[in-house]
Amino acid sequence: MATKKRTILHAIDTTGPGGAETVFLDIAQQLQLPDFENFAIIKGPGWVEDQLKSRGIRYHIVKPHGLLSIPYYVQLLKLIRRENVALIHSIYSAQHSHIH
């Protein structure tokens, strides 16, 4: 019986172009580990989705439902289990920070 490959889950909280988004995409595309697949989650359509498509990176849209939304985390947990996620790489864009 073949063992299912493990997955590196790449996550980002923005959809438009920028430095953090470019680093996110480059890591998702270039990080190649034996017996691992790459998979991305994004919060909606936009430039990042277009780039994922053009780079051939599998992805899924998980729309946020507000702060500490149980349905969001349930959906995320289901994806983590289904995709056999062993490692999560996440980038948080500073442009959304409310710290001044």
C-alpha positions as CSV (number, residue, x, y, z in Angstrom):
1,M,0.0,0.0,0.0
2,A,1.4,3.4,-1.0
3,T,1.8,6.0,1.6
4,K,0.2,9.3,0.8
5,K,2.7,12.2,0.4
6,R,2.9,14.7,3.2
7,T,2.0,18.3,2.4
8,I,3.6,21.7,3.1
9,L,0.7,24.1,3.6
10,H,1.5,27.7,2.5
11,A,-0.9,30.4,3.9
12,I,-1.2,34.1,3.4
13,D,-3.7,36.7,4.5
14,T,-3.6,39.1,1.5
15,T,-4.6,38.8,-2.1
16,G,-2.8,41.7,-3.8
17,P,0.7,42.2,-5.1
18,G,3.6,43.1,-2.8
19,G,6.8,42.0,-1.2
20,A,5.4,39.5,1.3
21,E,3.2,38.0,-1.4
22,T,6.1,37.6,-3.8
23,V,8.2,35.9,-1.0
24,F,5.1,33.6,-0.2
25,L,4.8,32.6,-3.9
26,D,8.5,32.1,-4.4
27,I,8.7,29.8,-1.3
28,A,5.6,27.8,-2.3
29,Q,7.1,27.3,-5.8
30,Q,10.8,26.7,-5.0
31,L,10.5,24.7,-1.7
32,Q,10.9,21.2,-3.0
33,L,11.4,18.4,-0.4
34,P,11.4,14.7,-1.0
35,D,8.1,13.1,-0.3
36,F,6.3,16.4,0.2
37,E,3.8,18.3,-1.9
38,N,3.1,22.0,-1.8
39,F,-0.4,23.3,-1.3
40,A,-1.6,26.9,-0.6
41,I,-4.6,28.5,1.0
42,I,-5.6,32.0,0.3
43,K,-8.6,34.1,1.4
44,G,-10.0,35.1,-2.0
45,P,-9.4,35.9,-5.6
46,G,-6.8,38.4,-6.8
47,W,-3.2,38.8,-7.9
48,V,-2.0,36.0,-5.6
49,E,-4.5,33.6,-7.0
50,D,-3.5,34.5,-10.5
51,Q,0.1,33.9,-9.6
52,L,-0.6,30.5,-8.0
53,K,-2.4,29.5,-11.2
54,S,0.4,30.7,-13.5
55,R,3.0,28.9,-11.4
56,G,1.1,25.7,-11.2
57,I,0.7,25.6,-7.4
58,R,-2.3,23.8,-6.1
59,Y,-4.4,26.0,-3.8
60,H,-7.8,26.4,-2.1
61,I,-9.7,29.5,-1.1
62,V,-10.7,29.6,2.6
63,K,-12.8,32.7,3.2
64,P,-12.5,34.3,6.6
65,H,-15.7,34.7,8.6
66,G,-14.6,37.3,11.1
67,L,-12.4,37.2,14.2
68,L,-12.2,33.8,15.8
69,S,-14.7,32.3,13.5
70,I,-15.4,28.6,14.3
71,P,-16.6,27.7,10.7
72,Y,-13.3,29.1,9.3
73,Y,-11.2,27.0,11.6
74,V,-13.3,23.9,11.0
75,Q,-12.8,24.3,7.3
76,L,-9.1,24.8,7.8
77,L,-8.8,21.7,10.0
78,K,-10.6,19.6,7.4
79,L,-8.2,20.8,4.7
80,I,-5.2,20.0,6.9
81,R,-6.4,16.5,7.5
82,R,-7.4,15.9,3.9
83,E,-4.1,17.2,2.5
84,N,-2.0,15.3,5.0
85,V,-0.3,18.5,6.2
86,A,2.9,18.0,8.1
87,L,4.3,21.6,7.9
88,I,2.6,25.0,7.8
89,H,4.3,28.0,6.3
90,S,2.4,31.2,6.9
91,I,3.1,34.8,6.0
92,Y,1.3,37.7,7.7
93,S,1.4,40.9,5.8
94,A,2.4,43.9,7.9
95,Q,0.1,46.2,5.9
96,H,-2.8,44.7,7.8
97,S,-1.3,45.4,11.2
98,H,-3.0,47.9,13.4
99,I,0.1,48.5,15.6
100,H,1.5,52.0,15.1
